[in-house]
Amino acid sequence: MYKFVRKLLFLLPPETAHHVSLGALSLFHKLGLLKFFTPENMEKPVEVMGIKFPNRIGLAAGLDKNGEYIEALSALGFGFIEIGTVTPRPQPGNPAPRLFRLPEAGAIINRMGFNNKGIDYLIEQVDAARENGFDGIIGINIGKNFDTAVEDATADYLEGLRKAYPYASYITINISSPNTPGLRDLQYGKELNKLLAALKAEQMRLVSDYRVYKPIAIKVAPDLTDEEIKGIAEAVLDNQMDALIATNTTLSREAVKGMAHGDEAGGLSGAPVRDMSTKTIASFHAILQDRIPIIGVGGISSASDARAKLEAGASLLQVYTGLIYQGPGLVKELLRL
């Protein structure tokens, strides 16, 4: 059935199809119809970051930037939902068109640019979901505003952390999107250590205030050298971060060379990033071992893709582009692992 639905959706511009899909999903959820598309048994508990997840399959950030569809998306069978990326202040993101399908490669290129309604709005949505009885695991992915200089980025992340902390199950620090100028510079050297040290200090202060520990995960790019991976791994260990998410989208175009839209600017996701992501997971795991868990994301469109990431060292998994191409059946397939 989803193959037919996808054909119709793919007749629409990608960003329009995105909003139509989420709107339809929300409607189906309210009408109680999602049960016909979701797995019966979603419980395969696993403990990671001190949190007991109902299962290890999650939704990656980017699909629900403002936290408006938490309950409907969770009803698809996900063990956790990551919302955002959200910034301290609302921002429109980059000019459209900024989202491109590459069906031949099972891929998407986006240069959305952290378009979102701001963290205050997102928190209202989380609060509303909780008041409605939703008790699932929510990760809140935070970033810096477009017009905040890289040297001032720590202030944006600290503001995001403070506001997200009471509402999130865990907080993700996005320093790897290719669509905010200079953002990836925060992945390296002194800038990374400065940011992580500040985040850890603030996390400890918030633990004291709220009497509860909320883990922090760092999301990294797949476009890293072995030396850069080593530096990031040492920084997350030294600053006692709680998890690593590997990986974000790639700037590489090798796998989509010559395809329609293959040369568009932005981050490439989907099948072409699968092997890059899995290799990055394995490289980080070789250093981190089991001291810091890894959440694997990038190009998961089948159970075999997911298994490869688990074997590379991931403890949890996230999907995004694969869901767009495969539909809700992908979650059901992954839960059979």
Secondary structure, DSSP 8 states (H G I E B T S, - for coil): -HHHHHHHHTTS-HHHHHHHHHHHHHHHHHTT-GGGTS-S-----EEETTEEESSSEEE-TTSSTTSSSHHHHHTTT-SEEEEEEE-SS-B--S-S--EEEEGGGTEEEE---S-BS-HHHHHHHHHHHHHTT--SEEEEEE---TTS-GGGHHHHHHHHHHHHTTT-SEEEEE---TTSTTGGGGGSHHHHHHHHHHHHHHHHHHHHHHSS---EEEEE-S---HHHHHHHHHHHHHTT-SEEEE---B---GGGTTSTTTT-SSEEEEGGGHHHHHHHHHHHHHHHTTSS-EEEESS--SHHHHHHHHHHTEEEEEESHHHHHH-THHHHHHTT-
